[in-house]
Amino acid sequence: MVLDQLRVLGEADGECVAVERQNGVSPLLVICEHASRLLPVRFGTLGLSEEALNSHIAWDPGALAVAREISQALDATLVYQRFSRLIYDCNRPPEAAGAMPGKSEVYDIPGNATLSDADKQARTEALYIPFHDAIRALIRDRTAQGQETIIVTVHSFTPVYYGKTRAVEIGILHDSDSRLADGMLAAAAGTSHYKVERNEPYGPADGVTHTLVLHGLSNGLRNVMIEVRNDLIADQAGQGVVASYLTRLLQQSMDA
Ligand SMILES: [Zn+2]
C-alpha cells in the first residue's frame, strides 16, 4: 500500500531513459536532462497552470530537437530523460534544493510543496538513478569497445528571467575541465552568428555542471554543457540553424 502511494512511474508511463543511435560512431555522447515536460500519470498537473506546465520551469524548450539534430549530423548516441524536471531535475544531485523544487523562478509548485523523505527517495530511485546508471553503462560499453567518449549536454534557457532580459544567445559552460569549451569558444570567435559566452547565463557556482562532473570529470573525459536561448530554437527552422552551428563548433573543437 505504502509502496503503491510512492510509486512514481506506472505501466502507462514507460521507461524514464530514452537512447537514440545507441551504436553511433561519433565520440560525442549527447545528453539532454531537461528534454521533456511530460509528467508521470500519478502526478496530474502538480497543481500548476497549463502555462506553467508548458514553460521553461517544466523543461528546456527546443533542447531535445537541437540535441537530436546534432546526434543525427554526427551519428552520435543521444540519451535523454523522458520526464519533466519538475518531478526530478536530473542535472542536480538528490541533496540539492533544486532536485525536486517547491518553487521555480516565479512559480510555486504545489505538488512539490510537502515532500516526505520517502517521496524524495522514490523520485530519486525512479528517475535520477536509472538515468545516470544508463549513461554510466553506455560509457563503460564504449570504453570496452575502444570507442572514445566526449560528453555534451544540451540545454535551453529563458530569454527573460525574473523580469530581466538576457543578452547572451549561446552559453558554453564548463567546470574545471575547459578543454572542449575553450575549443568551441575559439571556433565561435571566428564567426558572427550568435552572441556566444563562457559560463553564461550561469556557471558551475550555480550547480549546473552536475552531469559534467559525474560523467566527464570523474572519468577524465572531455565535456561541455551547451545552453541556447530558447527563443532561437522555438521552431524547426531555428533549431536546424542553431544545431548546424553547434555541430560545426563541436567538430572544430573535437579535432583540435
Ligand atoms: Zn536545462
Residues whose N, C-alpha, C, O or C-beta is under 5 A from the ligand:
A	BS01	ZN	H34 D60 H155 S156
